Amino acid sequence: MISARLTLLLACLCLPAFADSSSSSPASTPKEAEPPANPPSSTAQELYASAQSDLLQIRVLLKNGHSQSAVGSGFLIGTSNLVITNFHVVSQIALEPETYLGEFKDTQGKSGDIELLAVDVQHDLAVLRVNRQGTGFFNLIDPPAPLQQGEHLYSLGNPLDLGFFISEGTYNGLSHRGFSDQIMFTGPVNPGMSGGPNVKANGQVAGINVAHRRDGELVSFLVPAIFAQKLVASITADSKPPKDFKDIIGQQLLAHQNIMVDTLLATPLTSKNLGPYSVPVRESEQVRCWGNSDSKREKTYKTDQINCRMESEIFVSNDLQTGQLSINHKFVQTDQLNSLRFTNLISKSFNNRVNSNIKDEDLTTPRCTEDFVAKDKFSGRAVVCVQAYKKFAGLYDFILFTSSTDESFMNLQSRLDVDGVSFENGQKMVSQFLAGFAKNQDAKASTKEAK
């Protein structure tokens, strides 16, 4: 069952070095590694034997003290000295090179330095250069051979920092929940395997391990190999690391938000009824909506809610995930409170809705404007707050709050969050959302005082 609480369901597979191995979480490191429930097939054994020389563990280290900060996986491409991994594995190196550095460790325990050459934030990919050559096992074929439903695939990596593993599963199509396709892999892909290869039975790279569902069993996701192929093709023998990855990341985020907004605006909002109100919602492949009601007997009022949220986002750092949209509508009504007490209740819930932190390293302090709106018998207050990204020029977070003012014993409060968009696109999303409110023509104002 999909959670109606709208928590983040996709878990990136980079393993933080501070993970508590004593935790009772299913993803925690066990005290002693247990043997797999099913022995590996002969195909898996042969693949691992052939691939192990080109498999690497990627470590991000704090320069001061040389202590481990994050761990993922990677693999050498062809006979080159280039390594593919996930961006989220090495994001600290890209954003804070003065604080973090990286190294690799192979299946034999040998280690060496890494050099970050290129990133693709939209597809969560990065290319590294190391001081060793691949054996030629992992090759990115352009275009990749098509995958068939149910075809066996094999993911490799270093899960939970336990050692190098190979896991067997099947291909089950493409996920369109984001704005770039991902391969659905029905097989175990655990934290620490981020950036590792997923291959077909013939050894051809099908994708790169990137995430799994926290609320499901063996529902994992891969970045299609074609995107890694394109990123590697952008690198030449003379390529040097950029002086500042922030500009590159900012440009990629701006390009992604254009794709996101254009895709969302191409389809009109749909309407749902809450009491006498018609409210805008967005239901699409990228956005899912849930409803719930709270009408406990001990309460003096009843609340019905509709929550919509995108199930994908762009990882920038551990503290910043962006390219996200969410919608919340909350309809409250009472037949027990008088109008004054009900108004006080609603006012308290509407105020102080924006968390402001002047010490936030990623976002500026919100700037808000308030106005009254009236449309199709609907009237209310609207507050728009905007925060700018400190490290990525031209990107903003928009928050819109509305609260109806046309009824005495019922109230509609709504919220729209749009993260990581240009100022112009943020205004478009807010305008479209506000235009979606209406009040049913046959609705009658509630004027009867509650007892």
C-alpha positions in Angstrom: 0.0 0.0 0.0 1.3 3.4 -0.9 1.8 5.7 2.1 -0.7 8.5 2.3 1.7 10.5 4.5 3.6 11.5 1.5 7.0 10.8 3.0 9.9 10.4 0.6 9.6 6.9 -0.8 12.7 6.7 -3.0 15.9 6.1 -1.1 19.2 6.9 -2.7 21.7 4.1 -2.2 24.8 6.0 -1.1 25.8 4.8 2.4 26.6 7.6 4.8 29.7 6.7 6.8 28.0 7.6 10.1 25.3 5.0 9.5 24.5 3.3 12.9 25.2 -0.4 12.5 23.2 -1.1 15.7 20.0 0.4 14.3 17.0 -1.8 13.9 16.3 -0.3 10.5 16.1 -3.0 7.7 18.9 -1.2 5.9 21.2 -1.3 8.9 24.4 -3.3 8.7 24.0 -6.7 10.5 26.6 -7.7 13.0 27.4 -10.8 10.9 26.7 -11.1 7.3 24.2 -13.9 6.6 24.4 -16.1 3.5 21.9 -15.2 0.7 18.6 -17.0 0.9 19.1 -18.4 -2.6 22.5 -19.4 -3.9 23.7 -17.4 -6.9 23.1 -18.9 -10.3 26.0 -20.1 -12.5 25.4 -17.0 -14.7 25.9 -14.7 -11.7 29.0 -16.6 -10.6 30.5 -16.3 -14.1 29.6 -12.6 -14.4 31.1 -11.7 -11.0 34.3 -13.6 -11.8 34.7 -11.7 -15.1 33.7 -8.3 -13.6 35.4 -8.1 -10.3 38.6 -6.5 -11.5 36.7 -3.5 -12.8 34.4 -3.0 -9.7 35.3 -0.2 -7.3 34.1 1.1 -4.0 34.0 4.9 -4.1 34.7 6.7 -0.8 34.3 10.4 0.1 36.7 11.4 2.8 36.9 14.5 5.0 40.2 16.1 4.3 40.7 17.1 7.9 41.4 13.7 9.6 40.9 11.7 6.4 37.8 10.1 7.9 35.1 8.5 5.7 32.0 10.6 5.0 30.1 8.6 2.3 30.4 5.3 0.4 29.1 4.1 -2.9 30.1 2.0 -5.9 31.5 2.5 -9.4 32.9 0.6 -12.4 35.6 1.1 -15.0 34.5 1.7 -18.6 36.1 -0.5 -21.2 39.9 -0.3 -21.1 39.9 3.4 -20.1 40.7 5.0 -16.8 37.2 6.4 -16.5 34.7 5.3 -13.8 30.9 5.7 -13.7 29.1 6.3 -10.4 26.1 8.3 -9.1 26.3 12.1 -8.6 24.8 11.7 -5.1 27.8 9.5 -4.1 30.3 12.3 -4.9 28.2 15.4 -4.4 30.3 16.6 -1.5 33.4 16.6 -3.6 31.6 18.6 -6.3 30.1 21.2 -3.9 32.8 21.4 -1.2 36.2 20.4 -2.8 38.0 22.4 -0.1 36.6 20.1 2.6 36.2 16.7 0.9 38.3 14.4 -1.4 37.7 10.9 -2.8 39.4 7.6 -3.2 38.6 4.2 -4.7 39.1 0.7 -3.3 39.0 -2.4 -5.5 38.0 -6.0 -4.8 41.5 -6.8 -3.8 41.7 -4.0 -1.2 44.0 -1.8 -3.2 43.1 1.9 -3.2 43.9 5.1 -5.1 42.9 8.7 -5.7 39.9 9.8 -7.8 39.4 12.9 -9.9 35.9 14.2 -10.6 35.6 15.1 -14.3 31.9 15.5 -15.1 28.4 15.4 -13.5 24.9 14.9 -14.8 22.6 16.0 -11.9 19.4 15.3 -13.7 20.2 11.7 -14.2 22.3 11.4 -11.0 25.5 10.4 -12.7 29.2 11.3 -12.4 32.4 10.4 -14.2 35.7 9.9 -12.4 39.2 9.4 -13.5 41.5 7.0 -11.7 45.1 5.8 -12.0 44.3 2.4 -13.4 42.8 0.9 -16.6 39.7 -1.3 -17.1 40.0 -4.8 -18.4 37.4 -4.1 -21.1 34.5 -6.1 -19.4 32.1 -3.1 -18.9 31.2 -1.5 -22.2 28.6 1.1 -22.9 27.1 0.2 -26.3 25.4 2.9 -28.3 22.5 2.3 -28.6 22.0 -0.3 -25.9 20.3 -3.5 -26.9 16.6 -3.5 -25.9 15.5 -5.2 -22.7 12.7 -7.7 -22.6 10.1 -7.9 -19.8 11.2 -10.5 -17.3 14.8 -10.6 -18.7 17.4 -11.5 -16.0 19.6 -8.6 -14.8 22.4 -8.5 -12.3 23.4 -5.6 -10.0 26.9 -5.4 -8.6 28.3 -3.2 -5.9 29.4 -2.9 -2.2 26.2 -2.9 -0.1 26.4 -1.7 3.5 30.2 -1.6 3.3 30.2 -5.4 3.7 32.1 -6.3 0.6 31.4 -6.7 -3.1 28.1 -8.5 -4.0 26.2 -9.5 -7.1 22.4 -9.7 -6.9 20.0 -11.2 -9.4 16.7 -9.9 -10.5 14.5 -9.1 -13.6 13.7 -6.2 -15.8 10.2 -4.9 -15.4 9.9 -1.9 -17.7 10.5 1.8 -17.3 9.3 4.1 -14.6 7.8 7.4 -15.8 7.3 8.9 -12.4 10.0 11.5 -12.9 11.0 13.6 -15.9 13.6 11.1 -17.1 12.9 7.4 -17.5 14.4 4.9 -15.0 14.6 1.2 -15.4 12.6 -0.9 -12.9 14.6 -3.7 -11.5 12.9 -6.4 -9.4 15.9 -7.3 -7.3 17.8 -6.2 -4.2 19.8 -3.0 -4.5 21.0 -1.8 -1.1 22.7 1.3 0.3 26.3 1.3 -0.7 25.5 -0.1 -4.2 24.8 3.4 -5.6 26.8 3.9 -8.8 27.4 0.2 -9.3 26.7 -1.5 -12.7 23.6 -3.5 -13.6 24.3 -5.9 -16.5 22.6 -8.3 -18.8 23.5 -12.0 -18.8 26.0 -11.3 -21.6 27.7 -8.7 -19.6 26.3 -5.6 -21.4 25.6 -2.7 -19.1 21.9 -2.1 -18.8 21.9 0.6 -16.2 23.5 2.1 -13.1 22.1 1.4 -9.5 20.5 4.5 -8.1 17.5 4.0 -5.7 15.0 1.6 -4.2 11.5 2.0 -2.8 11.3 2.1 1.0 7.7 0.9 1.1 8.1 -2.1 -1.2 10.0 -5.4 -1.6 12.7 -5.7 -4.3 11.5 -2.6 -6.1 14.7 -0.9 -7.3 15.6 1.6 -10.0 18.5 2.0 -12.5 19.7 4.9 -14.6 19.5 3.7 -18.2 23.0 3.1 -19.7 22.3 5.5 -22.5 22.7 8.5 -20.2 26.0 7.3 -18.9 27.1 6.8 -22.6 26.3 10.4 -23.3 28.1 11.7 -20.3 31.2 9.6 -21.0 31.2 10.8 -24.7 31.5 14.4 -23.5 34.9 13.6 -22.0 38.2 13.6 -24.0 41.7 12.5 -23.1 42.5 16.2 -22.5 39.5 16.9 -20.2 40.3 18.5 -16.9 38.1 18.9 -13.9 36.1 22.2 -13.9 37.3 24.9 -11.5 33.8 25.2 -10.1 31.1 22.6 -10.4 28.5 24.9 -8.9 28.0 26.8 -12.1 27.6 23.5 -14.1 25.1 22.1 -11.5 23.1 25.4 -11.5 22.8 25.3 -15.3 21.7 21.6 -15.2 19.1 22.4 -12.5 17.7 25.3 -14.6 17.5 23.1 -17.6 15.7 20.4 -15.6 13.1 22.8 -14.1 12.2 24.0 -17.6 11.4 20.4 -18.6 9.5 19.9 -15.3 7.4 23.0 -15.6 6.7 22.6 -19.3 5.6 19.0 -18.7 3.3 20.0 -15.8 1.8 23.1 -17.5 1.1 21.1 -20.7 -1.8 19.4 -18.8 -4.5 21.5 -17.1 -5.2 21.1 -13.5 -8.2 18.9 -12.5 -10.8 19.8 -9.9 -12.0 18.1 -6.7 -14.8 19.1 -4.5 -14.3 19.8 -0.8 -17.5 21.0 0.8 -18.8 23.8 -1.3 -15.4 24.5 -2.9 -13.8 23.3 -6.1 -10.1 23.0 -5.6 -7.2 22.5 -8.1 -5.2 19.3 -8.0 -2.6 17.8 -10.3 -2.8 14.1 -11.1 -0.4 12.7 -13.6 2.3 10.1 -14.1 4.6 12.4 -12.1 2.2 13.5 -9.3 0.1 11.3 -7.1 -2.8 12.4 -4.8 -4.3 10.9 -1.6 -7.3 11.8 0.5 -8.0 11.4 4.2 -10.6 12.5 6.8 -10.3 13.2 10.5 -13.7 13.2 12.2 -13.0 11.8 15.7 -15.9 12.2 18.1 -13.9 14.1 20.7 -13.1 16.8 18.2 -15.2 19.9 17.8 -14.6 20.1 14.1 -14.1 17.8 11.1 -11.1 17.9 8.7 -10.9 16.5 5.1 -7.7 16.7 3.2 -6.3 16.1 -0.3 -2.5 15.8 -0.6 -0.6 15.6 -3.9 3.1 15.1 -4.3 5.7 14.3 -6.9 7.5 11.0 -6.3 10.7 12.2 -7.8 13.2 15.0 -7.1 16.8 16.0 -7.9 19.5 15.3 -5.4 21.9 18.2 -4.9 23.2 17.5 -1.4 22.2 15.8 1.8 20.5 19.0 2.8 19.1 20.0 -0.6 16.8 18.0 -2.8 14.9 20.1 -5.4 12.7 19.9 -8.5 9.7 19.1 -6.4 6.0 20.0 -6.4 3.4 19.3 -3.7 -0.2 20.4 -3.1 -2.3 20.3 0.1 -6.0 21.2 0.6 -7.5 21.1 4.1 -11.3 21.6 4.5 -12.4 22.3 8.1 -16.0 22.5 9.3 -17.8 22.6 12.6 -21.3 22.5 14.0 -20.1 22.8 17.7 -18.0 26.0 17.8 -19.4 29.5 17.5 -18.1 31.7 14.7 -15.6 33.6 16.9 -14.0 30.4 18.3 -13.9 28.9 14.8 -12.3 32.0 13.4 -9.6 31.9 16.1 -9.0 28.2 15.4 -8.5 28.9 11.7 -6.3 32.0 12.2 -3.9 30.0 14.4 -3.5 27.3 11.8 -2.9 29.8 9.0 -0.3 31.9 10.7 3.4 31.1 10.9 3.3 28.7 8.0 6.8 29.5 6.7 9.9 28.3 8.5 12.5 31.0 8.3 16.1 30.4 9.1 18.6 33.2 8.5 21.5 30.7 8.9 20.2 28.4 6.1 23.2 27.7 3.9 21.1 26.9 0.8 18.2 29.4 0.8 17.7 33.1 1.6 15.1 34.3 4.1 11.6 34.1 2.6 10.1 37.3 1.1 6.3 37.2 1.3 3.4 39.2 -0.1 -0.2 39.0 0.8 -3.4 39.9 -1.1 -7.1 39.0 -1.3 -8.5 36.9 -4.1 -12.0 36.6 -5.4 -13.1 34.3 -8.2 -16.3 32.4 -9.1 -17.9 33.2 -5.7 -14.7 32.1 -3.9 -13.0 34.7 -1.8 -10.0 34.4 0.5 -6.5 35.5 1.5 -3.4 34.5 -0.4 0.2 34.7 0.7 3.1 34.0 -1.7 6.6 33.5 -0.3 9.8 33.2 -2.3 13.3 32.0 -1.3 16.3 32.3 -3.6 19.1 29.6 -3.8 22.3 31.0 -2.5 24.6 28.7 -4.5 22.7 28.5 -7.7 21.7 31.8 -9.3 18.2 32.0 -11.0 16.6 29.2 -8.9 13.8 29.8 -6.3 11.4 28.0 -4.0 7.8 29.2 -4.1 5.2 28.7 -1.4 1.6 29.7 -1.8 -0.9 29.7 1.0 -4.6 30.4 0.6 -7.5 30.6 3.2 -11.1 31.1 2.4 -13.0 34.0 4.0 -16.5 33.5 2.8 -18.0 31.1 5.3 -18.5 31.3 9.1 -18.4 27.6 10.0 -16.2 26.1 7.3 -12.8 27.0 5.9 -10.6 25.9 3.1 -6.8 26.2 3.5 -4.5 25.3 0.6 -0.8 25.2 0.0 1.3 24.9 -3.1 5.1 24.2 -2.9 7.2 24.4 -6.0 10.9 23.9 -5.4 13.9 24.8 -7.6 12.3 26.8 -10.4 13.0 30.0 -12.2 11.2 33.1 -11.0 9.1 33.2 -14.1 8.2 29.6 -13.9 7.3 29.9 -10.3 4.9 32.8 -11.1 3.3 30.6 -13.8 2.7 27.8 -11.4 1.2 30.1 -8.8 -1.1 31.8 -11.3 -2.4 28.5 -12.7 -3.1 27.2 -9.2 -5.0 30.4 -8.0 -7.1 30.3 -11.2 -8.3 26.8 -10.2 -10.4 27.8 -7.2 -14.1 28.2 -7.3 -17.2 27.9 -5.2 -20.1 25.8 -6.4 -22.9 28.0 -7.7 -25.6 26.4 -5.6 -23.6 26.7 -2.3 -25.3 28.6 0.4 -23.4 30.6 3.0 -23.5 29.1 6.5 -24.9 31.8 8.7 -26.5 29.7 11.5 -24.6 30.2 14.8 -23.4 27.0 16.4 -24.6 26.1 19.9 
